[in-house]
Amino acid sequence: MTEKKEGNKKEAPEAVPKVYQERLKLLKKAQEYSAADDIPKAVELYSQYLNALATYFKIEEPKLDPKLFNPETDLAELFLISHAYWDLAKAYDRSPNLHLESIRCLDQFVKFTIGFKYQYVNARTMRAFIRKRLAHNPKAFKQAYERIQVESKGCFISSDVLGSSHPQTERLRERKFYWQKFMLGKYFVSFYYNICCPIYFKTRGLPYLGVWIQRLIRQILLSIPLKQKENR
């Protein structure tokens, strides 16, 4: 992992707790227990993994934040963290007494999802879970899913083609917030996420055709006349 920001510098290797060095082993075992539906053991090991990271940054686990990581070099770890919180959210959701903890983990999942390259994958994972009606507290999961759609830093397709920091991507995001005010706009945004995005990501990997589609979409996106700011 990269060094921490100024004021929270990385410890010398010999001072890093052994549990931190072996955190990925904990995570792998947690995933195995989760796949085997041994939820108590999975929760225990996921918690150990997240606490190892928190100890490394000298904070408490609930204060883990994507800003502590380098979004480029630590992308793989950020993705793993998001799915650790996702599995914990589902595990805690099984118990009515732990729904608040489930919501907290959902919030962390969203926080470690929005704005990253794997955002679309995480959103699809959550949508599939919701559609199967597996949640005991479906309202919380639906609200988290809507946050990923609405608060995302850019449209999925535009972010993939132009980049999440491209000016046109930012302007499309502003337009998306504006559309969310109206019923037809909400339907359009839903159509975009649930129909257009799956089709695009399925075709983008096709030989030749995928490259051609990306080039075509890039031209279309850049040609859309959008104001710098939208009145809200």
Rosetta blueprint (number, residue, H / E / L):
1 M L
2 T L
3 E L
4 K L
5 K L
6 E L
7 G L
8 N L
9 K L
10 K L
11 E L
12 A L
13 P H
14 E H
15 A H
16 V L
17 P L
18 K H
19 V H
20 Y H
21 Q H
22 E L
23 R H
24 L H
25 K H
26 L H
27 L H
28 K H
29 K H
30 A H
31 Q H
32 E H
33 Y H
34 S H
35 A H
36 A L
37 D L
38 D L
39 I H
40 P H
41 K H
42 A H
43 V H
44 E H
45 L H
46 Y H
47 S H
48 Q H
49 Y H
50 L H
51 N H
52 A H
53 L H
54 A H
55 T H
56 Y H
57 F L
58 K L
59 I L
60 E L
61 E H
62 P H
63 K H
64 L L
65 D L
66 P H
67 K H
68 L H
69 F L
70 N L
71 P L
72 E L
73 T L
74 D L
75 L H
76 A H
77 E H
78 L H
79 F H
80 L H
81 I H
82 S H
83 H H
84 A H
85 Y H
86 W H
87 D H
88 L H
89 A H
90 K H
91 A H
92 Y H
93 D H
94 R L
95 S L
96 P H
97 N H
98 L H
99 H H
100 L H
101 E H
102 S H
103 I H
104 R H
105 C H
106 L H
107 D H
108 Q H
109 F H
110 V H
111 K H
112 F L
113 T L
114 I L
115 G L
116 F L
117 K L
118 Y L
119 Q H
120 Y H
121 V H
122 N H
123 A H
124 R H
125 T H
126 M H
127 R H
128 A H
129 F H
130 I H
131 R H
132 K L
133 R L
134 L L
135 A L
136 H L
137 N L
138 P H
139 K H
140 A H
141 F H
142 K H
143 Q H
144 A H
145 Y H
146 E H
147 R H
148 I H
149 Q H
150 V H
151 E H
152 S L
153 K L
154 G L
155 C L
156 F H
157 I H
158 S H
159 S H
160 D H
161 V H
162 L L
163 G L
164 S L
165 S L
166 H L
167 P H
168 Q H
169 T H
170 E H
171 R H
172 L H
173 R H
174 E H
175 R H
176 K H
177 F H
178 Y H
179 W H
180 Q L
181 K L
182 F L
183 M H
184 L H
185 G H
186 K H
187 Y H
188 F H
189 V H
190 S H
191 F H
192 Y H
193 Y H
194 N H
195 I H
196 C H
197 C H
198 P H
199 I H
200 Y H
201 F H
202 K H
203 T H
204 R L
205 G L
206 L L
207 P L
208 Y L
209 L H
210 G H
211 V H
212 W H
213 I H
214 Q H
215 R H
216 L H
217 I H
218 R H
219 Q H
220 I H
221 L H
222 L H
223 S H
224 I L
225 P L
226 L L
227 K L
228 Q L
229 K L
230 E L
231 N L
232 R L
